[in-house]
Amino acid sequence: MENKTLYYEFVPAEGNLVKPDPEKTALLIVDMQNQFVKKDFGDARIAKEKGMWDSWKYFYDRLENTVIPNNKKLLDFFRKNKMEVTYGRIACYHKDGRDRSPVQRRPGWNNILLPVGTYGAEIIDELKPLKDEIVVEKTTDSVLYGSNYERILRNMGIEYVICTGVVTDQCVASTVRSLADAGFEVILPEDGCCAATKELHDAELTIMNQIYCSVCRPSHIGFGCS
C-alpha cells in the first residue's frame, strides 16, 4: 500500500515491509460474526428496517465480494500449511451484558449485546473455526486487551500476526495498535478488512500503515499467500 502519512512521507514503502516467519505467524480474524456480517440478520436487518440500507450497501457488498473471499483464501493457506489460525469475537458472559466494557454500551451502533452461545455471536459459516483453532471472547474493541490472547501467542512462540476482519477503524484498529505496542509485528491485508465507508477504511489504513502495521494485499505477505 502506498498511502502514507506525513510522518513517513520520505520513507520508501519497501523500507517497512515485514517478512514473517511462517513458523512464528498467526492469522487473527476479528469479529467476522453473524451479527455484523450477515446481510439478512443483525445489524443489516436493523439498517433495512430503519431505511438506512443505501448507506450500508457499500459495507455489505465489500464483505460479500472482497473481504470474505480473501479471508477464505488466507484460511485455506494457513490450514494447508499447518499454521496457527485464531479468532477474536465479541461475546459477553451475562445475558444482560453487564460484563461489557463501556465502549460496548454506547447508544447506537456500538451498543453491542451478544451473549456467548447466541447465533449473533457465532463466526459466519464461511469462516467457521475448526475444532482445534483458537477462539477468544472479548467485551472490548481490542482482542489483545479483552482476553488472554497475548498470553496464548507468547505460549505458542508467535511473533507475527496477520490481522483481518471488521471493522477497520474500530476493533481491527484497536487490536492492531495493541498488538504493535505489545511487540508483535503486525500485517494488515487491506482487502481482508472493511469499514462502514471506503473513506473510513482508507483513512484508518493510512494512519496505521508503517507505524503500527504493514498494510498490504494477501499476495504481498511474504510466504506465497495469494
PyMOL commands that set and color helices and strands:
alter all, ss='L'
color gray80, all
select helices_A, chain A and resi 6-8+13-16+22-24+34-37+42-49+53-80+102-104+119-121+125-127+149-155+168-181+190-192+198-208+218-220
alter helices_A, ss='H'
color red, helices_A
select strands_A, chain A and resi 25-30+84-90+134-138+160-166+185-189+193-194+214-216
alter strands_A, ss='S'
color yellow, strands_A
deselect
rebuild
show_as cartoon
